Amino acid sequence: MTFSIVARSADGESWGVAVASKFLAVGSVVPAAVADVGAIATQAWANVAYKGQALALLDEGATAAVALQRLLEEDEGREHRQVGLVDAEGGAASHTGSDCLAWAGGRTGDGYAIQGNILTGEEVVAAMEAAWHDVSDPGVTLARRLLAALRAGDEAGGDSRGRQSAALFVVKDGAGYDGRDDVAVDLRIDDHADPCGELARLLGLNEWYLRPPDDADKVPLTDELRAELDAFAQTQGKDSFDAWVGAENLEMRVGDDWVDQQVLTHVRATGADE
């Protein structure tokens, strides 16, 4: 009922899962990940206990293959399960039980595990794998690369029963809100006619509001620039630029002595339109 990709970024700093299904709120069931430990997708007749068990095994030093073996040998329902794992080093493993409904299967490679069941055919996982390899630019985030693979699977046919939900979950040490946890992206489309398309829209918003800028994009806040930004804020009905930033939820894109170039561009474009 589901297709997913579990992967580690090429730089070895991020882990994540992208998943879609004709199933309500698939993101509440399938994905789990911890930075510097690994990631897992559990699906088909999903054993949600696999998430905590697998991450504990990986955290103790087990490889993806060993962790998967441990999960399966202790589960009498293993032939109904489908699961993909990627460990801290990028090792990958995938399992499709013999009782999973057709078409069901998966593929693994360096840093990724792709799997799906009740699909229109093998072309779904093949398209996902091709899309994963097609994105080779090191500047593309893991979230974007996962989403590209997921959308390729969706466009190739996806779940044979139709569309309903999708999710994207990515972790990186210190990448969470205000740097206080590892959750870089945690987006869920629980019930939608085009869940993968809606997931892409929300990822764009996530990057705007919650992704800190690179150092190269930080523009020093001089007295002159501060005055310009405060003047802009007043046209928006705010007492200061800081007040405008708070109202727009852009705290992660503005520092005490810098402003993100994208925010500055947005401010100037907005001011020019008025």
C-alpha positions as semicolon CSV with decimal commas, in nm:
position;residue;x (nm);y (nm);z (nm)
1;M;0,000;0,000;0,000
2;T;0,307;0,222;0,016
3;F;0,628;0,326;-0,156
4;S;0,924;0,484;0,020
5;I;1,290;0,574;0,004
6;V;1,521;0,574;0,305
7;A;1,859;0,740;0,252
8;R;2,168;0,912;0,385
9;S;2,310;1,223;0,222
10;A;2,632;1,196;0,025
11;D;2,816;1,407;0,283
12;G;2,714;1,166;0,558
13;E;2,547;1,439;0,765
14;S;2,174;1,380;0,703
15;W;1,934;1,084;0,707
16;G;1,573;1,075;0,596
17;V;1,263;0,905;0,461
18;A;1,012;1,003;0,192
19;V;0,693;0,798;0,165
20;A;0,356;0,805;-0,013
21;S;0,051;0,582;0,005
22;K;-0,322;0,530;-0,045
23;F;-0,347;0,531;0,334
24;L;-0,451;0,800;0,579
25;A;-0,159;0,986;0,741
26;V;0,116;0,750;0,624
27;G;0,370;0,976;0,795
28;S;0,236;0,872;1,133
29;V;0,325;0,509;1,068
30;V;0,618;0,459;0,831
31;P;0,921;0,687;0,890
32;A;1,168;0,728;1,175
33;A;1,525;0,859;1,189
34;V;1,788;0,987;1,430
35;A;2,089;1,193;1,325
36;D;2,420;1,004;1,326
37;V;2,228;0,679;1,383
38;G;2,019;0,602;1,076
39;A;1,668;0,589;0,930
40;I;1,391;0,334;0,876
41;A;1,065;0,291;0,686
42;T;0,827;0,019;0,807
43;Q;0,529;-0,057;0,582
44;A;0,295;-0,317;0,426
45;W;0,145;-0,471;0,742
46;A;0,368;-0,228;0,925
47;N;0,526;-0,325;1,254
48;V;0,560;0,019;1,412
49;A;0,771;-0,129;1,693
50;Y;1,043;-0,174;1,431
51;K;1,113;0,199;1,443
52;G;1,235;0,214;1,800
53;Q;1,391;-0,131;1,786
54;A;1,587;-0,061;1,467
55;L;1,717;0,276;1,580
56;A;1,827;0,126;1,912
57;L;2,015;-0,150;1,729
58;L;2,178;0,098;1,493
59;D;2,272;0,323;1,784
60;E;2,445;0,025;1,946
61;G;2,658;-0,016;1,634
62;A;2,467;-0,273;1,430
63;T;2,480;-0,232;1,054
64;A;2,156;-0,195;0,859
65;A;2,181;-0,557;0,746
66;V;2,237;-0,690;1,098
67;A;1,962;-0,472;1,244
68;L;1,719;-0,593;0,979
69;Q;1,808;-0,954;1,047
70;R;1,743;-0,902;1,418
71;L;1,407;-0,740;1,353
72;L;1,289;-1,021;1,127
73;E;1,409;-1,316;1,331
74;E;1,207;-1,198;1,632
75;D;0,886;-1,125;1,436
76;E;0,644;-1,405;1,346
77;G;0,470;-1,168;1,104
78;R;0,788;-1,106;0,905
79;E;0,645;-1,233;0,576
80;H;0,377;-0,962;0,588
81;R;0,630;-0,687;0,653
82;Q;0,822;-0,454;0,430
83;V;1,104;-0,246;0,570
84;G;1,401;-0,038;0,455
85;L;1,698;0,070;0,666
86;V;2,004;0,292;0,624
87;D;2,270;0,304;0,894
88;A;2,512;0,574;1,008
89;E;2,772;0,474;0,747
90;G;2,523;0,463;0,461
91;G;2,483;0,087;0,459
92;A;2,138;-0,010;0,334
93;A;1,906;-0,309;0,366
94;S;1,551;-0,380;0,251
95;H;1,305;-0,664;0,313
96;T;0,985;-0,758;0,133
97;G;0,798;-1,048;0,293
98;S;0,661;-1,324;0,074
99;D;0,305;-1,243;0,182
100;C;0,318;-0,875;0,082
101;L;0,062;-0,793;-0,186
102;A;0,180;-0,756;-0,546
103;W;0,350;-0,574;-0,690
104;A;0,595;-0,568;-0,403
105;G;0,972;-0,538;-0,397
106;G;1,267;-0,311;-0,341
107;R;1,614;-0,199;-0,440
108;T;1,919;-0,094;-0,241
109;G;2,244;0,082;-0,317
110;D;2,509;0,293;-0,153
111;G;2,321;0,507;0,096
112;Y;1,963;0,421;-0,002
113;A;1,687;0,162;0,029
114;I;1,375;0,185;-0,190
115;Q;1,069;-0,035;-0,138
116;G;0,700;-0,053;-0,222
117;N;0,397;-0,280;-0,215
118;I;0,061;-0,288;-0,394
119;L;0,232;-0,085;-0,665
120;T;0,138;-0,058;-1,031
121;G;0,461;-0,246;-1,104
122;E;0,837;-0,262;-1,069
123;E;0,862;0,053;-1,277
124;V;0,777;0,254;-0,965
125;V;1,089;0,156;-0,768
126;A;1,297;0,169;-1,087
127;A;1,188;0,529;-1,148
128;M;1,263;0,620;-0,788
129;E;1,612;0,474;-0,810
130;A;1,682;0,653;-1,138
131;A;1,564;0,984;-0,996
132;W;1,781;0,937;-0,688
133;H;2,088;0,889;-0,906
134;D;1,992;1,172;-1,141
135;V;2,032;1,430;-0,864
136;S;2,409;1,442;-0,827
137;D;2,457;1,812;-0,746
138;P;2,611;1,826;-0,396
139;G;2,424;2,152;-0,338
140;V;2,087;1,974;-0,348
141;T;1,964;1,894;0,002
142;L;1,871;1,541;0,106
143;A;1,511;1,654;0,145
144;R;1,499;1,770;-0,218
145;R;1,665;1,453;-0,340
146;L;1,422;1,232;-0,146
147;L;1,128;1,430;-0,277
148;A;1,253;1,395;-0,636
149;A;1,265;1,018;-0,597
150;L;0,921;1,006;-0,438
151;R;0,762;1,217;-0,710
152;A;0,925;1,000;-0,978
153;G;0,766;0,693;-0,820
154;D;0,431;0,868;-0,804
155;E;0,452;0,972;-1,169
156;A;0,547;0,614;-1,267
157;G;0,223;0,480;-1,118
158;G;0,280;0,466;-0,745
159;D;0,025;0,290;-0,528
160;S;-0,209;0,094;-0,756
161;R;-0,509;0,194;-0,542
162;G;-0,454;0,568;-0,583
163;R;-0,320;0,862;-0,382
164;Q;-0,397;0,988;-0,034
165;S;-0,099;1,083;0,184
166;A;0,274;1,149;0,181
167;A;0,546;1,247;0,425
168;L;0,905;1,370;0,436
169;F;1,124;1,333;0,744
170;V;1,491;1,441;0,750
171;V;1,734;1,467;1,041
172;K;2,073;1,632;1,080
173;D;2,261;1,711;1,398
174;G;2,161;2,056;1,521
175;A;1,934;2,126;1,223
176;G;1,610;2,161;1,420
177;Y;1,436;2,480;1,520
178;D;1,686;2,717;1,681
179;G;1,942;2,435;1,661
180;R;1,791;2,251;1,957
181;D;1,716;1,912;1,800
182;D;1,801;1,717;1,486
183;V;1,474;1,747;1,290
184;A;1,551;1,939;0,971
185;V;1,225;1,853;0,790
186;D;0,908;1,696;0,930
187;L;0,622;1,738;0,681
188;R;0,306;1,533;0,644
189;I;0,023;1,545;0,395
190;D;-0,238;1,330;0,567
191;D;-0,527;1,336;0,317
192;H;-0,501;1,506;-0,023
193;A;-0,578;1,440;-0,388
194;D;-0,215;1,519;-0,484
195;P;-0,009;1,447;-0,172
196;C;0,331;1,448;-0,343
197;G;0,261;1,780;-0,512
198;E;0,139;1,929;-0,186
199;L;0,447;1,794;-0,010
200;A;0,664;1,981;-0,261
201;R;0,475;2,304;-0,187
202;L;0,522;2,264;0,187
203;L;0,891;2,183;0,149
204;G;0,934;2,519;-0,022
205;L;0,770;2,689;0,276
206;N;0,978;2,483;0,517
207;E;1,296;2,604;0,347
208;W;1,178;2,965;0,361
209;Y;1,077;2,966;0,727
210;L;1,293;2,704;0,895
211;R;1,614;2,650;0,699
212;P;1,895;2,879;0,822
213;P;2,088;3,052;0,544
214;D;2,439;2,956;0,446
215;D;2,710;3,188;0,575
216;A;2,766;3,316;0,221
217;D;2,405;3,443;0,215
218;K;2,432;3,643;0,539
219;V;2,442;4,017;0,466
220;P;2,598;4,230;0,745
221;L;2,344;4,455;0,917
222;T;2,502;4,801;0,891
223;D;2,339;5,107;1,045
224;E;2,231;5,217;0,698
225;L;2,073;4,879;0,617
226;R;1,904;4,864;0,957
227;A;1,747;5,204;0,891
228;E;1,624;5,082;0,549
229;L;1,471;4,769;0,703
230;D;1,307;4,959;0,988
231;A;1,155;5,200;0,734
232;F;1,019;4,904;0,537
233;A;0,870;4,751;0,851
234;Q;0,685;5,073;0,926
235;T;0,519;5,056;0,583
236;Q;0,396;4,714;0,692
237;G;0,245;4,849;1,010
238;K;0,527;4,737;1,243
239;D;0,738;4,951;1,475
240;S;1,067;4,793;1,367
241;F;1,223;4,535;1,142
242;D;1,259;4,301;1,440
243;A;0,884;4,324;1,499
244;W;0,817;4,248;1,131
245;V;1,052;3,947;1,143
246;G;0,865;3,810;1,444
247;A;0,527;3,857;1,279
248;E;0,648;3,680;0,963
249;N;0,815;3,391;1,155
250;L;1,152;3,457;0,993
251;E;1,363;3,442;1,309
252;M;1,589;3,173;1,164
253;R;1,678;3,397;0,869
254;V;1,784;3,705;1,066
255;G;2,058;3,739;1,328
256;D;2,174;4,015;1,559
257;D;2,418;4,149;1,302
258;W;2,308;3,993;0,971
259;V;2,008;3,937;0,745
260;D;1,959;3,661;0,492
261;Q;2,000;3,773;0,131
262;Q;1,667;3,609;0,039
263;V;1,487;3,807;0,308
264;L;1,654;4,126;0,191
265;T;1,551;4,054;-0,167
266;H;1,194;3,984;-0,053
267;V;1,182;4,307;0,147
268;R;1,306;4,518;-0,142
269;A;1,073;4,351;-0,392
270;T;0,775;4,399;-0,160
271;G;0,866;4,764;-0,102
272;A;0,904;4,826;-0,474
273;D;0,557;4,683;-0,542
274;E;0,389;4,926;-0,304
